[in-house]
């Protein structure tokens, strides 16, 4: 049987087919002995199921199903990056992990800054060659200054 035929069979057993669909299904049923056997077997099972008394599930089962549904719902919700980081940073263990990660970041950033600050400065090449520095001027005797003045 194909999937479509299976769906038609279930709809027929639960009396969910329209009048035309039910007539077409019954017409096909008359021509197919295997399908007649399947319908008969499933109708018998359905009758036995309907005869059973409804029973409440145990309380623990309801709690477990609801807890799993809640977990699936939380997992499928799309949370923003900040919400996920906040949950990691401020969760029970995440707070300690977050604080440790923050401390490591500060140490690494500080170390990088110190290394950059203490690196030797390379001397820039001079575009021209420097000769000997000019000689310091000689002090003029006071007499020459008086004449000049």
Secondary structure by P-SEA (a helix, b strand, c coil): ccaaaaaaaaaaaaccccaaaaaaaaaaaaacaaaaaaaaaaaaaaaaaaacccccccaaaaaaaaaaaaaaaaaaccccaaaaaaaaacccaaaaaaaaaaaaaaaaaaaaaaaaaacccccccccccccccccccccccaaaaaaac
